[in-house]
């Protein structure tokens, strides 16, 4: 099956610079074999889109988009949806079938000769996805429909530094590939979420407060050099927001995902697009000042941050001072589930404090849905009730009357699903598809 079709990367969200195989868009190329000929694919920076030579089929991506988003269709249906002639649709389908991205499926028969039905084939290649938190990680192999094929979760301490963490993640990826029966050459891209501020244009972390040794580290090169494919890096809260929305709230245009783990962060989606801000620091709400933090020192170096009072590590420390067996956020969860009253009370207070910060966010962003996730959010009612109490007391009625505040519903996989979408938004970008099909047709003609 041809592999070239999915190896050209383009940007989408917030017009980022996609990083991948080697360095920047300007110097990253890849030689690809197709039908005995060698062609060179070059990744496309979003700023170059207006200056590209027109692809051979400027509308082939329209058909792929319909098949991805709306499901299998016949030639006649595709002709009606795209406005293209049936002969043109047939030609475009033949091009897509040649890439391995599209194939015929068996239609249901209702009498007479059935029409051929075409569908997007999500199994042709795979994505490696990682949601790495402060003390825990979820890794997965997914297909091109963002469906999880195999996954692993377990302890990983980012404070150990990239020299320890990255080889461990690569080792788990290799084991997942083996368990899924796939090989390295099947990997179309790697998506990584990390618990710190990421400069999205470069994929590098910038002064992460809880990640010693990671400042400026080239995460992209570490994974791209091992798996020979594009790598995309983002803040973990952004990927959680992307994954949760894609799985459960696809029609919600204004959305927030608040992660309450060892620290606190938020992924913000406005107008259906992830909001990263000028340098990728949007959503870092854990370091917003909160009166309830009472000038407590925070790991970022400031005092009075909401994370210093309501973050999972702060809660564990507060309970330990009361003589309870709490060292890490998971201990807080265990105590709450065991019915410990001191823990339940403290988590409720943490929810109220987080809610006061979210009330300000609501005034600025007016989201339709706020999802609470992360380890501490697994406790459930005490945290969510505290958040709702503060939000509905502080937020204006117009902004809060239809607002929904709910727990995450993706069983801990929302981060890897979001990381997969980060990859797919690039390699299946319409312009990337058009160029890949055009290059494949040119190679076949040689």
N, C-alpha and C positions, 0 to 999 in steps of 0.2 A: 504493500500500500504506500503510495507516495507520501513523504513526510514534509515536503517543502511548503505545503499550503499554509501551515500554521506557524511558521517561524519568522514572520515579519511583524514587528511590533509597532504599534501606534499609540499615542496617548489619547486620553479622553477627559477624565475628571479634572477640573480646574486647570486644563491645559498643562499637565506636568511634562517634564522631560523624562521619558522612560529610559531606564538604565537596564543593561542586560549583558550580552555576551562579553564584550570588551569595551570598557570606557564609555564614550559618548556616542550619540547618533552619528556624528560626523565621521567616526573612524571605525564603526562596528559593522563588519560584513561577514557573510557566511557563504561558503561554497556548498551547493546542494546538487546531488546527483538525481537526475530524472530522465528515465528512458534512455540511459546511456550518455546523456549530455550533461555538462557541468554548467550551472548558472550561479550567479552571485546575487544574493539577496541583501539588501541594505535596509536597516530599520529606519523608520520615518519619525522625525521629530514633529510634533503638532504644528510648530511654526513654519514648517516647510510645506504644509499641505497645499497652500495656494499656488506654489511654484512648481508642483510636480507635473510631469508630462501626463496627459490624460491616459488612463489605463485602457486596455483593449476593450473591456466591457465595463462601462461606467455604471451599469445598473445590475450587474450580477449579484452585488451585495444586497440589493432589495429582496431578491428571492431568498437568499440565505437568512436574512432577518425575519422574513415571514415564517419560514420553516422553523426557526429557533423559537420565536415568540408565540406563534399561533398554532404550531403543530403541523402534521402531514397535510399535504394538499395535492390535488391533481393539476395537470398542465392547464386545464381550462380555468380552474380556480385561481391559479397563479397569474394567468393572463388577465383575468378580470381585476385582480387586486393590484397589479402593477401597471396596467394599461399597455403592456407590451403585446405584440402579436404572438400567436401560439408558436409560430416557427422560431421567433426570437427566444421565447421561453424554453423551447426544446433545446436550443443551442446553449443557452445559459445553464440549463440543468445538466447537460452533457459535460460542460466545463466543471461544474461543482462535483459531479459524480467522479470525475477523473482525479479530483483532489482527495477523495475519501471522506469529505465532510457530509455528503448527501448520498442517499441511496434509495432504491425502490423498496417499498414495503408491500405486504400482501393485503389488498383491499378486501373489505367485506362485500360479498356478492349478493345482489338482490335480483338476479336474473339478467340474462344477456351478458355481453362481454364487458368485464369490469375495466374501468379506466386505471391506468398506472397511477399509483400514489407515491409521492416522494416525501422523504423525511430527513431531518437533520440527524446525523449519526454522531452521538456524543462519545462513543467508545473508541474512536479512531486514535486519539491521543489522550494523555493524562496531564494533570497538574499536581505538583507537590505543594502543599499548603501548611503553614505553621502559625499557630496563635501562641506566642510566647509571653507569659506573664512574669511577674516578679519572682514567683517561686513555683510556678506550675506551667505546663505547656500541653497543648493539644496539637498533634500532627496528623496529616491525612493525605491519602491519595484520592483524588477526585477525577471525574470525567469532565468532558467539555459541556455537560449540562449542569455542572456544579453539584453533582450527586456524589456522596461519599462512598468510595469503594472499600477502603480500609482505613482505620485510624488507630492512634495510640495516644494515651494521656498519662501523665505522670509528673513527678517532681523534677524541675530544672530551676536552678538558682541563677538568675542573670547576674547577680553580684559576683559570680565566679569569673566573669569576664569572657570575651569572645574566644580566647584561646582554648577555653574549656567547653563553652556552650555550643559553639558552631560545630566542632567535630562530633559532639554528642547528638545534635540534631541531624547531621548528615548520616550518622550511623543508624538512627531510627528511620530516616527516610529510606535508606538502603534495605532495611528489614521489611518496611512496608511494601516497597516495590516487589521484593521477593514473595511476600505473602499474597500480593495481588496478582502474581504471575506476569508482571510487566518488567520491561528493561529500561535502562537509562535513555536509549534512543527514542522511547515512547513519550518522554517528558517534553511537553510544549512550553512549559514555563514554571517558575517557582514564585510563590507569594508568601511573604513573611510579615507578620505583625509583631511589633516590639513595644514594651511598656515605657516609652520615653518619647520626647519630641523629635520627630523625624523631618529633616529637610527633604521634602518629597522629590524635589528636582534632582537630587543626587542619591537619595536612599541612605544617607548617612545620619546618624544620631548627633544631635547638637546639645552638649552639656546635659546629658540625662542625669537627674539627681540620684537615682537609685541604681545606676549601672556603671560602676567604676571600670575604666578601661575601654568603654564603648565610644567615647566621644570622638567623632570623625572617622570611626572604623568603617572600612569598605565592605559592608555586608553583601552588597551586590556581587562583587568580584568573588567573594568566598564561595557563594553558591553557584554562580554562573560558570566558574572555572571547573567545578566538579561535575555539573550536570549538562554543560554545553548548551544552555538555553537562556532566554531572558529571565531576569529576576527582578521582582518589584517589592519594595519595602515601604511600609506605612506604619503609623501609630496603631496599636492594637485596638483602641476604642473606635477608630474610624472603620476598621475592618469588621468589628462587632456590629456597628451600625449598618454597614452595607449588607452583611450576611443576614441579620435579623429582619431587616426590611425586605430583602429579596425573598426570604422564605415565608414571611407571614404578613407583611404590610406593603405589598408591591405597588398599591395604588395611593399610598400616603405620600404626599409630596414634601411635607414638613415634619421632620422626625428627629428624635434624639434618643441615643442609647447612652445610658449612664452606667459605667462600670464601677462597682464598689468592691474592690478586692483589697490587696495590701494598700493600695492607694486609691485615688478617685480620678476618673477621667470621663470625657464625654465625646461621642461621635455625633456630629451635627449634619443633618441633611436638609437643605433648603431648596425648594423648587425642584426636588428630585435629584439634586446633585450634592455630593459630599462637599462640605465646607472645610477647607484646610487653612485658610487665611494666607497672609503674605509669605510667611516663612514656615508654614506647616504647624504652627502652635495653637491653632484654634481648638477649643474644646478642653483645654487644660484647666478645668474648673477646680481641681483639687487644690490649686494654689491661689484661689480667691479668698480674700480675708473674710472671716466669719467671727462675729462677737463671741459665740459659744466656745471658740477655740482658746479664748482668754490668754492671748499672747504666748501660747505654747510654741516652742521651737519646732520647725518643720525640717524635713530632710533636704528641702531645697535651699536652706540657709536663711529663709525669712521666718517670721513669727506670725501666729494667728491664722494660718492657712486652715481651711476646712478639713483637709486631709489629716492634719495634726490632731484633730478631735474625732473625726468620723471614719477615717480610713481603717481598714482591717488590722493593720499592724498597730495603729494607735489604740484600737479597742482591745487588742490582745495585751498590750502593755498596761492599760488601765485595769484590766481584770487581774493581771498578775500582781499588781500592787495591792489588790484586795485579797491576795492569798489564793486565788483560783489558778488551776493548771492551764494557763494560756500562754503560749509562746509565739504562735503564728496564727494567721486568720482562720485556718481550718479548725483550730482549737476553739475559736469563738463560735463557729458554726456548730461544733459538737456540743458545747455547753448549752447553747440555745435549744438545740433539738432535745437535749436531755431535760429541759424544763427549768434550767437554772434561772431564778428570778432576777438576780443581779445582772446577768447577761441580757436577758430580755429587756429590762429597763434601759440598759446602756444602749442597746441597738435601737430602741425606740427613740431615744434622745438623739442618736446619730442620724436617724431618719429625719427628725425635725430640723436638724442643722443643715442637712443636705437639701431639704425642701426649701429652706430660706434662700439658699443660693440659686436653686432652680426657679424660684419665683422671679428672680431678677432675669434669668435666662428667658423665661416665658415672656416677660415684658419686651425683651429685645427681639426674640425669634418667633414667638407665637406658634409653637409646634402643635400638631394635631395629636401626636402620640409621644409619650415618653416611656421608654422601656428601661427597667432596672435589671442589671445583670451583674455578674461577678460573684465571687465566693460569698461575700456577706449577704448579697441579695438572695442567695439560696435559703437563707433563714426564713424568708417569706414575710408573713403578716406584720411582725413588729417593725421592720424597716419600712415596708411599703406604707403602712398606716401612718408612721411618723412623717414620711415625705408628703403624703396626701394632706395631712393635717396642716402643715406649714404652707404648702402650695395654695390650697383652697382658701386659706385665711389671708394670704398676702397678695396673691395674683388678682388682677382686675377681672370682673365677671366676663367681659367680652372675650378675654384671652383664655379663660379657664372653663367656660360653660360647656364646651364640647370636648375638652381635653381629656384624654385617657392616660392614666398612669398604671402600667401593668408590668408583671414580671416577664423576664425573657422566656421564650417558649421553644428554643431550638436545642435543648438538651446538651448544652455545652459545646455544640459544633458550629455556632454562629460565626466564630472567628475564622475558622478554616473555610467556611463557605464564603465569607467576605473576602478572604485572601484569594480564593479561586476566582471570584468575580473581578478582582483587581487584575488578574492575569488575562481573563477572557475579554475584558473591556479593551485590552490592547491587541491581543493576537487575532480577535474576531471583529475588530473595528472595521467598518465598511470599507474604508480606504485600503486597509491592509489586505482584506479579502480580495478587493479588486486588483491590487497589484500582484498578489500571489497567483491568482488565476491567470492574469496576463503573462506573468513570467513562465508559468507552467505551459501555457499554450505556445509561447515562443520556443521553449526548450523542446517541446514535442515536434515542432515544425523543422527543427534543425537536423 
